[in-house]
C-alpha cells in the first residue's frame, strides 16, 4: 500500500498539484480523470520518477535531499527512497507515440524490439492481447499511430516493474 499525502507541484507559476493525497493498495488499477491541464500527467510522472517533486518552489526547485526531508516519516519518503535506490522499478508507457519511430530507428522489427525487452516472459501473450502479430515483422517506421500506441503499451507490459504508469493509453486507438 502507498499513501500519498500532501504532494505538491508547481510549474510556470501555476500550482498543478496542491496537497494531493490518495491511498493506493498493491494490485490496484487506478485511473485519473479530469480536464486538460489539471496535473494528471504530472502526477503520473512524479510517481514514475520521471519528474522530481518541486514542493511548489519554482524559482528554487527542490533537489532529492529536500524532497526526502520534506516527506520524512511518510510512505512517500520510503517510496521515493526506493525509487532513487533502484529498489523500486517504475515503468511508464511513452506518451508521445509519434516520436517512437525516431527514438527506436534501427533497433529492429516489432517482435525483435519487444523480445529484447521481455523481462517477464510474456511476449506472446502481450502481442496477442494487443493484436501485434499482424505487424510483428514490420519496422517501427512502418507503423500507424494506433499500431505505435499498441507497441508502446506492449513495451511497458513486457518489462518487470513494481509500478506501471500508462498515461493516455487510448490516444490514436479507434475505441
NUSEBA-169011 format. One record per residue: x, z, y of N, C-alpha, C, O in turn; residue in one letter. Coordinates in steps of 0.001 Angstrom, whole numbers, plus 524288, in hexadecimal, padded with zeros to 5 digits. Layout:
<sites>
XZYXZYXZYXZYA
...
</sites>
This chain:
<sites>
8034B800007FB698000080000800008037880000804D6807958027C804F9X
801B27FD26808CB8046F7FCF880DC3800927FE4D812097FC6D7FBE68127AX
801F8802278152D7FEC38037E819AF8019A801AD81E8E806058034681F94X
7FF137FE6082181801307FC6C8266C7FEA67FFA182AB77F9DD7FFEA82B0FX
801D68020482DF37FFB38055E831FF802868045E8371C80747804FF83775X
7FF9B802D183B0E801A28023584054805B67FDDC840CB809B57FE8F84360X
804BA7F95C83E4C808387F4DD83E9F807287F1F7843B6802B97F06F844C7X
80B357F139846D380AA57EEF384C0880E587EA5C84CA7812DA7EA8A84AFEX
80C557E63584F1980F967E1A18501E80D9B7DEEE85508808F87DDBE85587X
811367DDFD858A680FF07DB5985D94813477D66D85DE3817E57D67485C8AX
810D47D23085FB4813B47CD4D8606E812167CAD78659580D737CA99866D6X
815DE7C90986889815037C67F86D9A811537C9AD8710F80DC97C79087389X
8123D7CEC98712A80F2D7D23487482809B47D36987286806C37D62F87521X
8084F7D16886E03803167D23D86BE3803687D579866EC806697D43B86361X
8005E7D98D866AC800437DCEE862157FD087DA3F85DD27F8507D98685E6AX
7FFA57D8C2859797FCDF7D65F855167FAE37DA80851537F66F7DA4484F88X
7FE2D7DE39850287FCAB7E28B84CBC7FD8B7E79184FC7801D57E890851B5X
7F9837EAAD850307F9E27EF7D853377F7DD7F3FA84FE37F3347F52A84FD6X
7FB7C7F67084D1D7FA047FAD1849CA7F6F17F930844FC7F36E7FBFF84348X
7F8407F4A0842C57F5757F2B283E257F64D7F6638398D7FAA17F84A838ACX
7F2207F75E836A77F2657FAE88322A7EF447F8AC82DA17EB3F7F62A82E6FX
7F11E7F996828E17EE5F7F7E9824257F0D07FAA581F7F7F53F7FC7D81FC9X
7EDF37FAE781B3E7F0057FCDE8164C7EF567F896812417EB087F6948117FX
7F39F7F73280FA67F3987F30C80BC57F5567F54B8068F7F98B7F79880631X
7F22D7F4A8802937F3857F6957FD5B7F6517F24C7FA437F57C7EDA77FB2CX
7F9957F3E87F6AA7FC597F03A7F34A7F8687ECC27F07E7F4717EEA17EE84X
7F9897E7B37F0597F6267E4047EDAA7F1AF7E1F17F0F77EEF47DE577EF53X
7F0E47E41F7F58D7ECAB7E2447F8F97EDF67DCE67FB1D7F2807DB927FBFDX
7E9EC7D9E57FBEE7EA547D4ED7FEBA7E74C7D5BE803C47E29F7D6DA803B0X
7EA057D52E808277E7BE7D67380D3C7E7CB7D197810A57EBB37CECB810D7X
7E3807D0968134F7E3357CC41816F57E28D7CE3781C7C7DFE17D21B81D6BX
7E4F97CB89820247E4617CCC1825AD7E13B7C85B8282F7E2AC7C3C7827DBX
7DD007C9C982AA37D9967C5EE82D117D9067C74B832D27D8447CBD583439X
7D9687C3578361E7D8B97C44083BAD7D9AB7BF4883EC47DB3D7BB4783C9EX
7D8B27BF9A843CE7D9717BB22847417DF397B9C9847AF7E29E7BCFD84686X
7E0467B5008495F7E5A67B34584A517E8377B6C684E6A7E5BA7B8748522CX
7ED3C7B7D484D967F0377BAC1851717EF5C7C09A8516F7F0CE7C33F8552FX
7ED057C2B284D467EBF47C85084D347F0037CB7484A287EF8A7D039849C4X
7F4057C8DB847FA7F83D7CBAB8456A7F8237CBA783F7F7FB367CE7283D12X
7F4B77C89D83D147F47B7C87A837577F9A57C696834FE7FBD77C9238318FX
7FB8C7C229836D58007A7C00A834D0804FF7C3AE835FC808777C45A832B9X
805037C60683A92809267C9AF83C03809207CE668386380D447D02A836B2X
804857D0738372E804307D4EC83398806727D38082E4A809507D69582BF7X
8052E7CEE282C60807397CD328275180D227CC798278580FE27CDEA823D9X
80F177CA4282BC8814BF7C98E82C558178E7CECB82C9881BE07CF5182A8BX
8152E7D2A782F128177B7D7E482F47817E57DA2B829CA81BF07DC598285DX
813C07D9AB826B7813C47DBDB8216C817517D8DB81DBB819237DB02819D6X
818527D3E281EEB81BE37D0CA81BB08218D7D17581D678251A7CF7681AD9X
8226A7D436821A8827BF7D5038238A829E97D05E8268682E987D02E8279AX
8269B7CC9D827E08285F7C80B82AD0828E17C9368309E82BBF7C68E8336BX
8261C7CD2A83262826397CED5837DA826F67D4C0837DD8248B7D784834C3X
82A3D7D6A683B4C82B287DC4783BC28274D7DE9583FAB826997DC67843E5X
824CD7E2EC83E5D821567E56884231824617E69784730828AF7E8B8846F2X
8222F7E53D84BAD824FD7E64985088822E87EB2F8533F8249E7EC828578BX
81F3B7EDDA850BC81CF97F2BB852BA81AA97F21A8582681A467F5D885B25X
8191D7ED428595D816BB7EC2885E7081A997EB5A862CF8190C7EA9E8674DX
81FAD7EB7886194823BD7EAEE86599825817E540865D88281F7E35C86248X
824187E28C86A068257F7DD0A86A8D82AD77DC5F86D1082E047D94386B39X
82BD87DF3D87137830C27DEAA874178356D7E0E187122839D17DF04871C2X
8347C7E4D286DF18389F7E75186AE4836A17E80F86550835697EC70863BDX
836487E3BE86247833FD7E41985D0B836D97E8048599683B997E8AB859EEX
833E17EA8985653836067EE6B852BC839707EBC884EA4838347E78384CCEX
83DC07EE5B84D35840BD7EC74848BC83EC27EF70843EF83B6F7F2E184469X
840CE7EE1D83F5183EC57F08283A8D83F797F66983A7383C2E7F92B83849X
843B37F86D83CBF844627FE2183CC784026800B88401B83E47804EF83EBFX
83E9B7FE3C8447883A4B80042847AA8352D800318449683225803EC844BDX
834487FBEF841D482F747FB5C83ECD82F2D7FF9283A9882B258021B839EBX
8337F8004B837C6833878043D8339F832D8809BE835D28302F80CFC83377X
8353B80ACC83A4F8349280FF283CC082EE8810BC83E8782CC28150083DFBX
82C8880CAD8409F8272680CFD842858235880E3983E0881FAA8113F83EB3X
8244980BDB8397B820B680C8D8350C82285810CA8313E820538114F82CFFX
82683813D3832BB82882817F282F478241B81B9A82D8F820F381D63830B7X
8240281CA48287C82007820128265381B0581D4A824C78177581FB6822A3X
81AB78182E825DB8160981534824718174C8118081FED81BD88109B81EA3X
8133480F6581D938140880BA58195981694806AA81B538196B8041981869X
8159D8053D8204581823800918226881E0B80135822A5820E87FD638220CX
81FE9805FB823818258D806E68237C827C88056781E2982BA68029181DD9X
8255A8074D81A018271F805F8814C1826998002F8139582A017FDDD8111BX
822517FDDA8155E8216A7F8468147E825A67F50981719828137F1BC81493X
826937F5F481C2E82A847F2EB81EFD830007F41481CF1833407F08B81CC0X
8311B7F8E681B6B8363D7FA388192F8372D7F71F8143183B5E7F4E081378X
8334B7F6FD810C1833D17F3FD80BDF8346B7EE3080CFB8377E7EB8480A6DX
831817EC42810C3831D17E6BE8122A8374B7E563814158396C7E14E812B0X
839917E8C98174483ED07E7E5819658430C7E86C8153C846FA7E5A98156BX
842457EBF28117F846327ECF080D728456C7E98F8089D847CC7EA888048CX
842177E5948090F840DC7E21C804B083E8F7E4FF8000B83ED17E3187FBA2X
83C4F7E991800FD839A57EC687FCDA833FD7EAAD7FC5F8313B7EC317F8BCX
832507E7808001082CFF7E57D8002582D677DFCA801C582FC17DE8B805C6X
82B1F7DC5D7FEAE82B747D6D27FFF68261F7D4E0801B2822367D5837FEF8X
8260F7D27D8064E821557D00680855822387CA2880871826507C85080A29X
81E627C7438069C81E9A7C191806B481A107BFAC80A0C815957C1348093BX
81B467BC5B80DC7817397BA3681132816D07B45B8106881ABF7B19881052X
812027B27C80FD4811117ACE180F828126D7AA7F814C58111E7ACAC818DAX
815007A61D814AD816417A3558197B811297A1FD81C3E80D9679FD7819DBX
810D37A3418214580C017A23B8242980BA579C90825EB8077E79A2B82584X
80FE379A6B827D780FCF7951E829F5811BA79150825C48164878FC6825ADX
80E2678FDD8225680F9678CB681DC78116A7874781F428141C784C181C2EX
8100978568823DD811CA7803F82586817B7780188265B819FC77BDF826B9X
81A3A784AA826A781FEF784DF8273C822C6784E2821F38278B7844F821C8X
81FE57858681DAC82258785C48187E82580780E581712829CD7816F814FDX
8238D77C278181C826AF777958169A82C227778B8190882FE6775F581680X
82C917794281DD9831AE7797E82067834F377DF281E278399177D4181D03X
832837828D81D848355A7872781BA38372C78687815FE83B407889D81488X
83434783AE812D1835677833580D3B8377B77DD780BB7837EB77CA180715X
838C377AA080F9483AA97755380E8583F757757D80AFC8430D7789680BC6X
83F687721E80720843DE7719B8039F84441775C67FF7084813775D77FC84X
84069779477FF08840B177D767FB1D83DE777C0A7F60883D6277F4E7F28AX
83C21777387F5A0839CD775837F0BC834057749A7F10F831A2774B57F53CX
831DF773B67EC8982C4C772AB7EC0882949777D47EBAE82B9B77BFE7EB07X
8242D777807EC1C820D977C227EC53821EE77FD77E7C7822ED784777E89FX
821BF77DD77E2F18227D781447DE63827F4783AB7DE518288C788467DD12X
82BEF780997DFA383151782937DFBC831E9786F57E3BC8346D78AED7E2B8X
82F8D786277E84882FDE78A097EC7D82D4E78F257EAD682F7C7935A7EBAAX
828B078EC67E880825EC793737E6B9828CC796137E2328292979ADE7E202X
82AD9792F47DE8C82D9F795247DA078326E798367DBC3833B879C397D971X
835117965A7DFD1839C2799057E1C48387779E557E42A83BDF7A1B57E486X
8339679F1A7E5CE832007A3FF7E85082E8B7A76A7E4DA82CEA7ABA47E677X
82D6F7A59C7E025829DA7A86E7DCA982C797AD407DA5F82F1E7ACF47D65EX
82BBA7B1A67DCEC82DFC7B69E7DB3F82A5E7B9927D78982BFB7BD5D7D50FX
8257F7B7D37D7298219B7BAA77D41A820187B7E67CF1181D0A7B9FF7CC00X
822357B32A7CE25820CF7B03F7C97281B297AE687C972818A87AE2F7C559X
8192B7AD187CE0F813A97AB947CE8F813067A6047D0A080ED77A49D7D28AX
817107A2E67D0448170879DAA7D2888126079A687D0B980F74798627D3F6X
811A9799E07CBA080D717968C7C9A5808137988F7CB43804A67957F7CCADX
8075779DAF7CB0F802577A0037CC8A8012579F1C7D2547FCC879DA27D3B4X
804F879FFC7D5AC8043679F487DB4C803407998B7DC8E7FFD5798457DFB0X
80642796177DA1D80574790837DB167FFFF78ED17D9677FD8678BAB7DC11X
7FE19790DA7D5097F8E078F7F7D3367F4B6791A37D6E77F10D78ED97D84AX
7F53D796847D87C7F15A798EA7DBF17F1057962F7E1387ECD8795ED7E397X
7F56B794287E3077F5887919E7E8247F56178BAA7E7C47F626788F17EBA8X
7F461789AA7E30F7F3D27840C7E2227F88E780FC7E41E7F80277CFC7E6BAX
7FD34782F47E2D4802007805E7E48A8045277CC47E0618083777A217E160X
801FA77CA27DBC3803F5779377D79E80410773827D935807967709D7D7AEX
8003D771E27DC3F7FFEA76C5E7DDCB8042B76AD17E1B38052C7662D7E277X
806AD76EAE7E42B80ACF76D767E7FA8102176F927E644813DD76F6F7E94CX
810817717E7E1848154B774247DFD781A30770BE7E00681E81772CB7E08DX
8199B76B957DF9881E25768207DFA681F23765A47E4FA82285762447E580X
81C377674B7E8E081CE87651E7EE2382102768307F133821DA76CD87F058X
82384765647F4CC826EC767E37F89A8237176AAB7FC9881F007690D7FD79X
8256876EC77FEF782260771DE802B18206776E758073981C0B76F318091BX
8239F76AC3808EF822387677280D5E81D7F7640580C3681B27761E680FD7X
81C087636C80745817B076004805BD81278762F68055F80E7F760998040BX
81269768008068280DAE76B1E805DE80A4076B0480ABB80C3076AB980F1FX
8052576B42809E38016576BA580E2D801617713B81044803FD774A780E1EX
7FE7177222814727FE1577763816A57FBE477B4F812CC7FDF277FA18124EX
7F7B3779D9810087F56177D5980C267F90777E668079A7F93C782C280595X
7FBE577A6A805FE7FFB077B16801BA8042A77E98803758061E781B68005CX
805CF77E2280856809E47819380A71807F97873A80AA180AF478AD580982X
8030B7880280C08800E678D4B80C30800D678FAA806B58023C7943780608X
7FF3F78CA7802D87FF2678E9C7FD76804B978FA97FB858059D793677F8A1X
8087578C617FD1980DED78D507FBB780FDB792617FE3781289795757FBABX
80E867934580326810247980F805D880DF179CDC80314810B07A0C180270X
8090C79C9A80173806B47A0EA7FE7F809AE7A1C67F96680AE87A6337F7F9X
80AD179D807F6B080D9C79DE27F1B5813147A01F7F26B814CF7A3537EF47X
815D179E777F68581B137A07D7F78B81B0E7A66B7F82F81EBD7A90A7F68CX
817027A8827FA82816987AE327FB0A815217B0B67F5D8817667B4AB7F452X
811597AE6C7F32580F467B0D77EE5F813297B1097E9D5812C97B4857E68BX
816D97AD697E99581A8A7AD7B7E53581EEE7B1737E600821DE7B2937E25EX
81F5F7B38B7EAAE823747B7647EBC0821967BCE47EA5481CEF7BE127EA9EX
825387C0297E8D3824117C5A77E7B1824487C8A57ECD68281B7C8467EFBAX
8202B7CB9B7EDF4820007CE9D7F2CE81C837D3587F22D819427D39B7EEA5X
81D417D7137F5AA819E77DBAB7F5E7815447DAB17F97E811087DCD67F8B9X
816257D7697FD718121D7D62F801438120D7D048802078161B7CDE0802F7X
80D697CDFA8019F80CB27C85E80297809727C7C780786805697CA5280823X
80B3F7C46380B0E808847C37A80FFA807117BDBA8104080A6F7BA4E81001X
801FC7BCB8810C5800027B7638110F7FD217B6BB8163B7F8897B813816B1X
7FFE17B4A781A197FD917B3D681F3D7FB377AE5E81F697FDE77AA8781E56X
7F6477AE04820BD7F3687A91E821107F4127A5D581C1A7F5F97A16C81C53X
7F27D7A802817A47F3547A547812B57EFDE7A083811C87F0DC79D8180E2AX
7EBDB79FC5814F47E86179B58813E87E8CC796F6817F27E5D579330817A9X
7EC677975F81BB17ED067930E81F5F7EEDD78E4481C517F1C278EC081882X
7ED32789BF81DFA7EE5D784BB81B777EB6A783D5816617EBB377F928142BX
7E891787C9814777E5C07872280F877E017785B58109B7DDBB787A181454X
7DDFD7826780D687D87E780EA80DD77D54A784BC80AA67D3F3783AB80628X
7D40F7893680CFE7D0FA78D3780A417CBF878E5A80D3A7C8DB7919C80B8DX
</sites>
